[in-house]
Amino acid sequence: MNRKQRRTIEKVARRRGATKKEAKTYTGILNNADAIRNGGVGETTPPKEFNEGDKVTLNIERVKSRKNYDRMADAYKEFVSESEGAVFTVHIERENMISFVENPRWLFWSGDLDKVTDEN
């Protein structure tokens, strides 16, 4: 949806009694629905539950598939690329945001990690 379309929809919503904030929220919802329908928005990854000290691996494919991955810091992208097959220890920074004990520099979304099962 382009700017002219958004403004037109907001004007109509305002004429029908919506507040300015409600009209903007409504056009935001419509715009997001258009993006999803057209494939412009990636699928969200559901969060996963981890406990402090769990062993995990980084799901590199999922991290690299993010639409903003190309704009990330080069050092971050290098870390992700070098992490293939590496096992890390979870340190919970805040809800669903996890750093690794071995390298606490980066934060990861819990949905981008896979728990390592101990099958020895």
Contacts in CASP RR format, 6 or more apart in sequence:
PFRMAT RR
TARGET T0000
AUTHOR 0000-0000-0000
METHOD contacts of the structure
MODEL  1
MNRKQRRTIEKVARRRGATKKEAKTYTGILNNADAIRNGGVGETTPPKEF
NEGDKVTLNIERVKSRKNYDRMADAYKEFVSESEGAVFTVHIERENMISF
VENPRWLFWSGDLDKVTDEN
1 9 0 8 1.000
1 27 0 8 1.000
1 30 0 8 1.000
1 31 0 8 1.000
1 34 0 8 1.000
6 27 0 8 1.000
6 28 0 8 1.000
6 31 0 8 1.000
9 23 0 8 1.000
9 26 0 8 1.000
9 27 0 8 1.000
9 30 0 8 1.000
10 20 0 8 1.000
10 23 0 8 1.000
10 24 0 8 1.000
10 26 0 8 1.000
10 27 0 8 1.000
13 22 0 8 1.000
13 23 0 8 1.000
13 26 0 8 1.000
13 27 0 8 1.000
14 20 0 8 1.000
14 23 0 8 1.000
18 26 0 8 1.000
32 41 0 8 1.000
35 41 0 8 1.000
42 67 0 8 1.000
45 62 0 8 1.000
45 109 0 8 1.000
45 111 0 8 1.000
45 112 0 8 1.000
46 111 0 8 1.000
47 96 0 8 1.000
47 109 0 8 1.000
47 110 0 8 1.000
47 111 0 8 1.000
48 110 0 8 1.000
48 111 0 8 1.000
48 113 0 8 1.000
48 115 0 8 1.000
49 110 0 8 1.000
50 56 0 8 1.000
50 90 0 8 1.000
50 92 0 8 1.000
50 98 0 8 1.000
50 110 0 8 1.000
50 113 0 8 1.000
50 115 0 8 1.000
51 90 0 8 1.000
51 92 0 8 1.000
52 90 0 8 1.000
52 91 0 8 1.000
52 92 0 8 1.000
53 89 0 8 1.000
53 90 0 8 1.000
53 91 0 8 1.000
53 101 0 8 1.000
54 89 0 8 1.000
54 90 0 8 1.000
54 115 0 8 1.000
54 116 0 8 1.000
55 87 0 8 1.000
55 88 0 8 1.000
55 89 0 8 1.000
55 90 0 8 1.000
55 115 0 8 1.000
55 116 0 8 1.000
55 118 0 8 1.000
56 87 0 8 1.000
56 88 0 8 1.000
56 89 0 8 1.000
56 90 0 8 1.000
56 98 0 8 1.000
56 113 0 8 1.000
56 114 0 8 1.000
56 115 0 8 1.000
56 116 0 8 1.000
57 83 0 8 1.000
57 85 0 8 1.000
57 86 0 8 1.000
57 87 0 8 1.000
57 88 0 8 1.000
57 113 0 8 1.000
57 114 0 8 1.000
57 116 0 8 1.000
58 80 0 8 1.000
58 83 0 8 1.000
58 86 0 8 1.000
58 88 0 8 1.000
58 108 0 8 1.000
58 112 0 8 1.000
58 113 0 8 1.000
58 114 0 8 1.000
59 111 0 8 1.000
59 112 0 8 1.000
59 113 0 8 1.000
59 114 0 8 1.000
60 80 0 8 1.000
60 81 0 8 1.000
60 83 0 8 1.000
60 84 0 8 1.000
62 111 0 8 1.000
62 112 0 8 1.000
63 69 0 8 1.000
63 80 0 8 1.000
63 108 0 8 1.000
63 112 0 8 1.000
64 80 0 8 1.000
69 77 0 8 1.000
76 106 0 8 1.000
79 103 0 8 1.000
79 105 0 8 1.000
79 106 0 8 1.000
87 116 0 8 1.000
88 100 0 8 1.000
88 101 0 8 1.000
88 102 0 8 1.000
88 103 0 8 1.000
89 100 0 8 1.000
89 101 0 8 1.000
89 102 0 8 1.000
90 98 0 8 1.000
90 100 0 8 1.000
90 101 0 8 1.000
90 113 0 8 1.000
91 98 0 8 1.000
91 99 0 8 1.000
91 100 0 8 1.000
91 101 0 8 1.000
91 104 0 8 1.000
92 98 0 8 1.000
93 99 0 8 1.000
93 107 0 8 1.000
96 109 0 8 1.000
96 110 0 8 1.000
96 111 0 8 1.000
97 107 0 8 1.000
97 108 0 8 1.000
97 109 0 8 1.000
97 110 0 8 1.000
98 107 0 8 1.000
98 108 0 8 1.000
98 109 0 8 1.000
98 110 0 8 1.000
98 113 0 8 1.000
99 105 0 8 1.000
99 106 0 8 1.000
99 107 0 8 1.000
99 108 0 8 1.000
100 106 0 8 1.000
100 108 0 8 1.000
END
